[in-house]
């Protein structure tokens, strides 16, 4: 998270906005929170403000009295940073990830490979062993899969519908005209899903989740998108009746690790000063319950699952099965 977030992600954008505003006039804490929320999430304030006001990033600001702070940088150009050697090595490593390569056409990949030809990769993909992932993930390097993925990506960028030939899990084939809204990646299944809305005579009908690997073919449609179509598909996505509630302890970078791991979930996080912990509510699709459960258990003792009771019941069942398996192996 420290490697890229400050420069290219929401953290850097939030700090940059604070510094630019603080060059015009000193800001108080509330105004800084507003700047952070304009480009990032509520959870980001829990990390950014302590570092900016009294932590490692405090040299960027200078006290101006009355609880306000001014920008300590004399030149705005200091906010525009070139790639460091470490960042170049990171990008070189990403170029070996077939999932990363899906988002670039072949000519762009050639240019990237040429630009970073003499840069050593930060890591080798073979350095990692995924013990909690299925082995039948999507065929990312298949040319047909790449063509379909990039057609869908172009449709999302241009906001236009596509015709898809899709084969369901039960082997039923059909043709659908859909509005592609978002990709969703499952780390457990190592698969991409397409979140989309079907069209019927040019009118939005139903929300669908398609496995990209099951799309046999697709091409851009010339059907105009309705002007009143809301591309925010959150209203289509089903949610469990209650969010999972967890307590995050202030140790081993637990908060930052949780925010990174669960970045694709809607969350609400509140700091509890009495216990020096964070209470986090995670809203999720019931179809993702097993995956979320496994991810939470992987954090060990730095988090505690508080509820709801139905989710705790599933946690106890899984822990009981793991204990039985371990005991049977020892016997």
C-alpha positions in Angstrom: 0.0 0.0 0.0 2.8 2.4 0.9 4.5 1.8 -2.5 2.0 3.4 -4.8 -0.9 4.8 -2.9 0.6 8.1 -1.9 1.7 9.0 -5.5 -0.9 7.5 -7.8 -3.9 6.5 -5.7 -6.5 8.3 -3.6 -4.0 9.0 -0.8 -1.8 11.1 -3.0 -4.8 12.9 -4.6 -6.2 13.7 -1.2 -3.0 15.1 0.2 -2.4 17.0 -3.1 -5.8 18.7 -2.8 -5.1 19.6 0.9 -1.7 21.1 0.0 -3.1 23.0 -3.0 -5.9 24.5 -0.9 -3.5 25.2 2.0 -1.4 27.3 -0.3 -4.3 29.6 -0.8 -5.3 29.8 2.9 -4.6 27.8 6.1 -7.0 24.9 6.7 -8.4 23.4 9.8 -9.0 19.7 10.5 -12.6 19.8 9.3 -11.7 21.4 6.0 -9.0 18.8 5.5 -11.5 16.0 6.1 -13.8 17.6 3.4 -10.9 17.6 0.9 -10.1 14.0 1.6 -13.8 12.9 1.2 -14.0 14.8 -2.1 -11.5 12.4 -3.7 -11.4 9.4 -1.4 -13.4 7.4 1.2 -14.2 8.0 4.8 -11.8 5.3 5.9 -8.9 7.3 4.3 -9.3 10.1 6.9 -8.3 7.6 9.6 -5.0 7.0 7.9 -4.2 10.3 6.2 -4.9 12.9 8.9 -2.7 11.4 11.7 0.2 11.1 9.3 -0.3 14.6 7.9 -0.8 16.4 11.2 1.6 14.6 13.5 3.2 11.7 11.7 5.6 11.0 8.8 3.9 13.5 6.4 3.8 16.4 8.9 6.7 18.3 7.2 4.3 19.0 4.4 2.3 21.4 6.6 3.2 24.3 8.9 1.1 25.5 11.9 -0.7 28.8 11.2 -2.4 29.2 14.5 -6.0 28.6 15.7 -5.7 24.9 14.7 -5.0 25.8 11.1 -2.2 24.6 8.8 -0.6 26.1 5.8 1.3 24.4 3.0 5.0 24.1 3.7 6.0 23.5 0.1 7.3 26.5 -1.7 6.8 25.1 -5.3 3.7 23.4 -6.5 5.7 21.4 -9.0 7.0 19.4 -6.0 3.6 17.6 -6.1 4.4 16.2 -9.6 6.7 13.4 -9.0 8.5 11.2 -11.6 8.7 7.5 -11.4 11.2 6.2 -8.9 13.3 3.1 -9.6 11.2 1.2 -7.2 8.0 2.2 -9.0 9.5 1.3 -12.3 10.4 -2.2 -10.9 6.8 -2.5 -9.7 5.4 -1.8 -13.2 7.9 -4.2 -14.7 6.6 -6.9 -12.4 3.0 -6.1 -13.2 3.7 -6.6 -16.9 4.2 -10.2 -16.1 0.7 -10.5 -14.6 -1.7 -11.7 -17.3 -4.6 -10.0 -15.5 -2.8 -6.6 -15.8 -2.2 -7.2 -19.5 -5.9 -7.6 -20.1 -6.4 -3.8 -19.7 -4.0 -2.9 -22.5 -4.1 -3.5 -26.3 -1.2 -5.3 -27.8 0.5 -2.2 -29.2 0.4 -0.5 -25.8 2.0 -3.6 -24.2 4.8 -3.5 -26.7 5.5 0.1 -25.8 5.4 -0.6 -22.1 7.8 -3.6 -22.5 10.2 -1.5 -24.5 10.1 1.4 -22.0 10.9 -0.9 -19.1 13.1 -3.4 -21.0 16.2 -2.7 -18.9 14.4 -2.4 -15.5 14.6 -5.3 -13.1 11.2 -6.7 -12.0 10.4 -6.1 -8.3 9.3 -9.7 -8.0 8.6 -12.9 -10.0 5.0 -14.2 -10.1 6.5 -17.7 -9.3 7.5 -16.2 -5.9 3.9 -16.5 -4.8 1.9 -19.6 -3.9 -1.8 -19.2 -3.6 -3.1 -21.8 -1.2 -6.7 -20.5 -1.1 -7.5 -20.2 -4.8 -9.1 -22.5 -7.3 -6.9 -23.8 -10.1 -9.4 -23.4 -12.9 -9.3 -19.6 -13.2 -10.1 -17.7 -16.4 -7.8 -18.2 -19.4 -6.3 -14.7 -19.3 -3.7 -15.4 -22.1 -6.2 -16.9 -24.5 -6.5 -14.5 -27.5 -10.2 -15.0 -27.7 -10.7 -14.2 -24.1 -8.5 -11.1 -24.4 -10.5 -9.9 -27.4 -13.8 -10.3 -25.5 -12.4 -8.6 -22.4 -11.2 -5.6 -24.3 -14.4 -5.3 -26.3 -16.3 -5.2 -23.0 -13.7 -2.7 -21.6 -14.2 -0.5 -24.7 -18.0 -0.6 -24.3 -17.7 0.5 -20.6 -15.4 3.3 -21.6 -17.6 4.5 -24.4 -20.8 3.7 -22.5 -22.4 1.7 -25.3 -24.2 -1.7 -25.3 -22.8 -5.0 -26.6 -24.4 -8.2 -28.0 -23.1 -11.3 -26.2 -23.3 -15.0 -26.9 -23.3 -16.5 -23.4 -23.3 -20.1 -22.2 -24.7 -20.5 -18.7 -23.3 -22.8 -16.0 -25.9 -25.4 -17.0 -24.8 -25.3 -20.6 -27.7 -23.3 -21.9 -26.7 -20.8 -24.7 -28.3 -17.5 -25.5 -27.8 -14.1 -27.0 -28.2 -11.0 -24.9 -27.9 -7.3 -25.5 -26.5 -5.8 -22.3 -25.0 -2.5 -21.0 -21.6 -3.4 -19.4 -21.3 -1.5 -16.2 -18.4 -2.9 -14.2 -15.9 -5.7 -13.9 -15.7 -7.7 -10.7 -12.7 -9.9 -9.8 -12.9 -12.9 -7.5 -9.6 -13.7 -5.9 -10.9 -17.0 -4.6 -12.1 -18.2 -8.0 -9.5 -16.3 -10.0 -12.2 -15.1 -12.4 -13.6 -11.9 -13.8 -17.3 -11.3 -13.7 -19.3 -8.7 -15.8 -21.9 -6.7 -13.9 -24.4 -5.6 -16.6 -28.0 -4.6 -17.3 -29.9 -6.4 -20.1 -31.7 -4.4 -22.8 -35.1 -5.2 -24.3 -35.9 -3.1 -27.4 -33.4 -0.4 -26.1 -34.9 -0.3 -22.6 -33.0 -1.5 -19.4 -34.6 -4.6 -17.9 -32.7 -6.7 -15.4 -29.4 -6.8 -13.6 -27.1 -9.7 -14.5 -23.7 -11.1 -13.4 -21.9 -13.0 -16.2 -18.7 -14.9 -16.0 -16.5 -13.4 -18.6 -15.0 -16.8 -19.5 -18.5 -18.0 -20.4 -19.0 -15.3 -23.0 -18.4 -17.0 -26.3 -18.4 -13.9 -28.4 -19.4 -10.2 -28.3 -19.5 -7.1 -30.4 -20.5 -3.5 -29.9 -24.2 -2.7 -30.5 -25.4 0.4 -32.3 -28.5 0.6 -30.0 -28.5 4.1 -28.3 -28.3 4.1 -24.6 -31.4 5.6 -22.9 -30.6 9.1 -21.7 -32.1 8.4 -18.3 -30.0 5.3 -17.6 -28.3 5.4 -14.3 -24.8 3.9 -14.6 -24.6 3.6 -10.8 -25.6 -0.1 -10.5 -25.5 -0.2 -6.7 -29.3 -0.2 -6.7 -29.3 -3.4 -8.7 -26.8 -5.2 -6.5 -28.4 -7.4 -3.8 -27.1 -7.1 -0.3 -27.3 -9.3 2.8 -30.0 -8.2 5.3 -27.3 -7.2 7.8 -23.6 -6.2 7.3 -20.8 -8.2 8.8 -19.5 -6.3 11.8 -15.8 -6.7 12.8 -13.5 -5.1 15.4 -10.1 -4.3 14.0 -7.2 -4.1 16.5 -4.5 -1.5 16.3 -1.6 -3.8 15.6 0.3 -5.2 12.6 -1.1 -2.6 10.2 -4.5 -4.4 10.6 -6.5 -1.3 9.6 -4.6 -0.6 6.3 -4.6 -4.4 5.5 -8.4 -4.6 6.0 -9.1 -1.5 4.0 -6.9 -2.8 1.1 -8.3 -6.4 1.2 -12.0 -5.2 1.4 -11.7 -2.2 -0.8 -14.3 -3.5 -3.2 -17.0 -3.8 -0.5 -19.1 -0.9 0.8 -18.0 -0.2 4.3 -18.5 2.0 7.4 -15.6 2.3 9.8 -15.6 4.2 13.1 -12.7 4.6 15.5 -13.4 3.7 19.2 -10.9 5.6 21.4 -11.8 3.7 24.6 -10.5 0.4 23.2 -8.1 1.8 20.6 -9.9 -0.3 17.9 -12.0 0.3 14.8 -15.5 -1.0 14.3 -16.2 -1.8 10.7 -19.4 -2.8 9.0 -19.0 -4.6 5.7 -22.0 -4.7 3.3 -21.9 -7.7 0.9 -23.7 -9.7 -1.7 -25.0 -13.0 -0.2 -23.3 -14.8 -3.2 -20.0 -13.6 -1.8 -20.5 -14.8 1.7 -18.2 -17.8 1.7 -15.4 -15.8 0.0 -15.8 -13.0 2.6 -15.8 -15.5 5.4 -12.5 -17.0 4.2 -10.9 -13.6 3.8 -11.9 -12.5 7.3 -10.6 -15.7 8.9 -7.2 -15.2 7.1 -6.6 -12.1 9.3 -6.3 -14.2 12.4 -6.4 -12.5 15.9 -6.0 -8.9 14.6 -9.8 -8.8 13.9 -12.8 -10.1 15.7 -16.0 -11.0 14.0 -18.9 -9.6 16.0 -22.0 -10.5 13.9 -24.6 -11.0 12.7 -25.4 -14.3 14.4 -26.1 -16.1 11.1 -22.6 -15.2 9.8 -21.1 -16.3 13.1 -22.8 -19.6 12.8 -21.1 -20.2 9.4 -17.8 -19.2 11.0 -18.2 -21.7 13.8 -19.1 -24.5 11.2 -16.0 -23.8 9.2 -13.7 -23.7 12.2 -15.2 -26.9 13.4 -14.6 -28.6 10.1 -11.0 -27.4 10.0 -10.4 -28.7 13.5 -11.9 -32.1 12.6 -9.7 -32.3 9.5 -6.6 -31.3 11.4 -7.4 -33.8 14.2 -8.1 -36.7 11.8 -4.7 -36.0 10.1 -2.9 -36.1 13.4 -4.6 -39.4 14.4 
